[in-house]
């Protein structure tokens, strides 16, 4: 059985790690290079580094920061934010990223997924989907959650897989930063319908939430930020808890 992955997420704005609630009210969480090294040393399985203002501000992810982070870690490392071309991905991979995450650009130009998969392989391409419930329907949002669309979550996830993406990173905007648990019912539906790994994001508040998202949500990996940034739990303790609940993890 494949081990379940624990993935700290470093949301970057102006070169610093930040964390908010429901995608707003950001507060400083530290230096991303220092945090990346700490998490790698503590047993994180992967890292995700998202330049959350890159798309909004029409600029590219900070490739030099990516390089500095990559020099400090020895675990797989995904980079996202403002990626809209083969050239963007090439630069990030050359600077040390193992994978890239695309979101708004994939929705605006779905063919980009095909292009990136053809050039770099599906294992490098993660499609992030930010969604929230509107009138009972999960709707995809763009530009760091600021721009709603009429696109339905499950249909978009199907298209993303069909176009060759290697993983889906699903963030429930309704759960993000609330620490009330992941959107497990929705995650379970995604995981059941799709044949590529689903990364759960949004809502981690305690260790039981991780147990629940792997068992009830059927997630392949769980991503969190503030619970790690502000030392509310240690990765090694979390993995022991998961193991004690029969969930396979890398110790």
C-alpha positions as CSV (number, residue, x, y, z in Angstrom):
1,X,0.0,0.0,0.0
2,X,1.3,3.5,-0.9
3,X,2.2,5.6,2.1
4,X,0.2,8.7,2.8
5,X,2.0,12.0,2.5
6,X,2.2,15.0,4.9
7,X,2.9,18.2,3.0
8,X,3.6,21.5,4.7
9,X,2.6,24.4,2.5
10,X,4.5,27.7,2.4
11,X,2.3,30.5,1.1
12,X,4.7,33.2,0.0
13,X,3.9,36.9,-0.3
14,X,6.7,39.5,-0.7
15,X,9.3,36.9,0.1
16,X,7.8,35.9,3.5
17,X,5.7,32.9,4.5
18,X,2.1,34.0,5.3
19,X,-1.1,32.4,6.5
20,X,-4.7,33.6,6.6
21,X,-8.2,32.4,7.1
22,X,-10.6,31.7,4.2
23,X,-7.8,33.2,1.9
24,X,-7.8,36.6,3.7
25,X,-6.4,38.3,6.8
26,X,-2.8,37.2,6.2
27,X,-0.2,37.2,8.9
28,X,3.5,36.6,8.8
29,X,4.7,33.0,9.5
30,X,8.4,33.3,9.0
31,X,11.3,32.9,6.5
32,X,10.4,30.3,3.8
33,X,14.0,29.0,3.5
34,X,14.3,28.4,7.2
35,X,10.9,26.8,7.4
36,X,11.5,24.6,4.4
37,X,14.7,23.2,6.0
38,X,13.0,22.6,9.4
39,X,10.1,20.7,7.7
40,X,12.5,18.5,5.6
41,X,14.5,17.7,8.7
42,X,11.4,16.9,10.8
43,X,10.1,14.3,8.3
44,X,7.8,16.1,5.9
45,X,7.3,14.0,2.8
46,X,7.1,16.9,0.4
47,X,6.8,20.7,0.4
48,X,4.5,23.0,-1.5
49,X,5.7,26.6,-2.2
50,X,3.0,28.9,-3.5
51,X,3.7,32.5,-4.4
52,X,0.1,33.5,-3.6
53,X,0.3,37.0,-5.1
54,X,2.1,36.1,-8.3
55,X,-1.0,35.6,-10.4
56,X,-2.8,38.5,-9.0
57,X,0.1,40.9,-9.5
58,X,0.8,39.5,-13.0
59,X,4.4,38.6,-12.1
60,X,6.4,35.4,-12.1
61,X,7.2,33.3,-9.1
62,X,10.5,34.2,-7.5
63,X,12.8,31.8,-9.1
64,X,15.8,32.8,-6.9
65,X,13.8,32.0,-3.7
66,X,12.9,28.7,-5.2
67,X,16.6,28.0,-5.7
68,X,17.5,28.9,-2.2
69,X,14.7,26.7,-0.8
70,X,15.7,23.8,-3.0
71,X,19.3,24.0,-1.9
72,X,18.2,23.4,1.7
73,X,15.8,20.4,1.3
74,X,16.2,16.8,0.1
75,X,12.5,16.0,-0.4
76,X,10.2,16.6,-3.4
77,X,9.2,20.2,-3.7
78,X,6.3,21.7,-5.7
79,X,6.2,25.3,-6.8
80,X,3.2,27.4,-7.9
81,X,2.0,30.9,-8.5
82,X,1.9,32.9,-11.7
83,X,2.9,29.9,-13.9
84,X,1.4,30.3,-17.4
85,X,3.8,28.8,-19.9
86,X,6.3,26.1,-20.7
87,X,9.1,28.6,-20.2
88,X,7.9,29.4,-16.7
89,X,8.0,25.7,-15.8
90,X,11.4,25.2,-17.3
91,X,12.9,28.0,-15.2
92,X,11.4,26.6,-12.0
93,X,12.5,23.1,-12.6
94,X,16.0,24.3,-13.5
95,X,16.1,26.2,-10.2
96,X,15.4,23.0,-8.2
97,X,11.6,22.4,-8.2
98,X,10.5,18.8,-8.6
99,X,6.9,19.7,-9.6
100,X,4.9,22.7,-10.5
101,X,1.3,23.6,-9.5
102,X,-0.9,25.5,-11.9
103,X,-4.3,26.9,-11.1
104,X,-5.8,30.0,-12.8
105,X,-3.7,29.6,-15.9
106,X,-5.0,26.0,-16.4
107,X,-8.7,27.2,-16.1
108,X,-8.1,30.0,-18.6
109,X,-6.2,27.8,-21.0
110,X,-6.8,24.1,-20.3
111,X,-4.6,23.2,-23.3
112,X,-1.6,24.4,-21.1
113,X,-2.0,21.2,-19.1
114,X,-1.5,19.1,-22.2
115,X,1.5,21.2,-23.3
116,X,3.2,20.9,-19.9
117,X,2.6,17.2,-19.6
118,X,3.9,16.6,-23.1
119,X,7.1,18.6,-22.3
120,X,7.8,17.6,-18.7
121,X,5.8,14.5,-18.0
122,X,2.6,14.1,-15.9
123,X,4.6,13.4,-12.7
124,X,5.7,17.1,-12.7
125,X,2.3,18.6,-13.2
126,X,0.0,19.3,-10.3
127,X,-3.3,21.1,-10.9
128,X,-4.5,23.1,-7.9
129,X,-8.2,23.6,-7.6
130,X,-9.6,26.2,-5.2
131,X,-13.4,25.8,-4.8
132,X,-16.2,26.8,-2.5
133,X,-19.8,25.9,-2.2
134,X,-22.3,28.4,-3.8
135,X,-26.0,27.5,-3.6
136,X,-25.0,23.9,-2.8
137,X,-22.6,23.6,-5.8
138,X,-18.8,23.5,-5.6
139,X,-17.5,26.3,-7.9
140,X,-13.9,26.8,-8.9
141,X,-12.3,30.1,-8.0
142,X,-9.3,31.8,-9.5
143,X,-6.6,34.3,-8.6
144,X,-6.0,33.1,-5.0
145,X,-9.8,32.6,-4.5
146,X,-10.8,36.1,-5.5
147,X,-12.5,35.4,-8.8
148,X,-15.5,33.0,-8.9
149,X,-16.3,31.0,-12.0
150,X,-19.3,28.9,-13.2
151,X,-17.0,25.9,-13.5
152,X,-18.1,22.9,-11.4
153,X,-15.5,21.2,-9.3
154,X,-16.0,17.5,-10.3
155,X,-16.3,18.2,-14.0
156,X,-13.1,20.3,-13.9
157,X,-11.3,17.5,-12.0
158,X,-12.3,15.0,-14.6
159,X,-11.0,17.3,-17.4
160,X,-7.8,17.9,-15.5
161,X,-7.1,14.1,-15.2
162,X,-8.1,13.5,-18.9
163,X,-5.6,16.2,-20.0
164,X,-2.8,14.3,-18.2
165,X,-2.2,16.1,-14.9
166,X,-0.3,13.9,-12.4
167,X,-2.1,15.1,-9.2
168,X,-4.9,17.4,-8.0
169,X,-4.4,19.7,-5.1
170,X,-7.9,20.5,-3.8
171,X,-8.4,23.3,-1.4
172,X,-11.8,23.9,0.1
173,X,-12.0,27.7,0.5
174,X,-14.9,27.2,3.0
175,X,-12.5,25.2,5.3
176,X,-9.3,27.0,4.7
177,X,-7.7,28.3,7.9
178,X,-10.7,27.4,10.0
179,X,-9.1,24.4,11.7
180,X,-12.4,22.6,11.7
181,X,-11.2,19.7,9.6
182,X,-10.9,18.9,5.8
183,X,-13.8,18.7,3.4
184,X,-13.8,14.9,3.6
185,X,-17.1,14.1,1.9
186,X,-16.0,16.1,-1.1
187,X,-12.5,14.6,-1.0
188,X,-13.9,11.1,-0.9
189,X,-16.0,11.8,-4.0
190,X,-13.0,13.2,-5.8
191,X,-10.7,10.3,-4.7
192,X,-13.3,7.8,-5.8
193,X,-14.0,9.3,-9.2
194,X,-10.5,10.1,-10.1
195,X,-7.5,7.8,-10.8
196,X,-4.8,10.3,-9.9
197,X,-3.7,11.3,-6.4
198,X,-5.8,13.8,-4.5
199,X,-4.1,16.2,-2.1
200,X,-6.4,17.5,0.7
201,X,-6.0,21.1,1.6
202,X,-7.9,23.5,3.9
203,X,-9.1,23.0,7.4
204,X,-6.4,21.1,9.4
205,X,-6.6,22.0,13.1
206,X,-5.5,18.9,14.9
207,X,-4.1,15.4,14.4
208,X,-7.4,13.7,14.2
209,X,-8.3,15.8,11.2
210,X,-5.4,14.2,9.3
211,X,-6.6,10.7,10.4
212,X,-10.1,11.6,9.2
213,X,-9.1,12.9,5.8
214,X,-7.1,9.8,5.0
215,X,-9.8,7.4,6.2
216,X,-13.0,9.2,5.5
217,X,-11.8,11.5,2.8
218,X,-9.7,8.8,1.1
219,X,-7.0,11.5,0.4
220,X,-3.6,10.4,-0.9
221,X,-1.8,13.3,0.9
222,X,-2.7,16.1,3.3
223,X,-1.4,19.6,3.1
224,X,-1.4,22.1,5.9
225,X,0.2,25.4,6.8
226,X,-0.5,27.2,10.1
227,X,-0.6,24.1,12.3
228,X,3.1,23.5,11.3
229,X,4.2,27.2,11.0
230,X,3.0,28.1,14.5
231,X,4.2,24.8,16.1
232,X,0.7,23.6,17.0
233,X,1.9,20.1,16.1
234,X,5.1,18.3,15.1
235,X,5.3,16.3,12.0
236,X,6.9,13.3,13.7
237,X,4.1,13.2,16.3
238,X,1.5,13.5,13.6
239,X,3.0,10.5,11.8
240,X,3.1,8.4,14.9
241,X,-0.6,9.2,15.4
242,X,-1.4,8.2,11.8
243,X,0.6,5.0,12.2
244,X,-1.3,4.2,15.4
245,X,-4.5,4.5,13.4
246,X,-3.4,2.0,10.8
247,X,-2.5,4.6,8.2
248,X,0.8,3.8,6.3
249,X,3.3,6.7,6.5
250,X,7.0,7.1,6.0
251,X,8.7,7.4,9.4
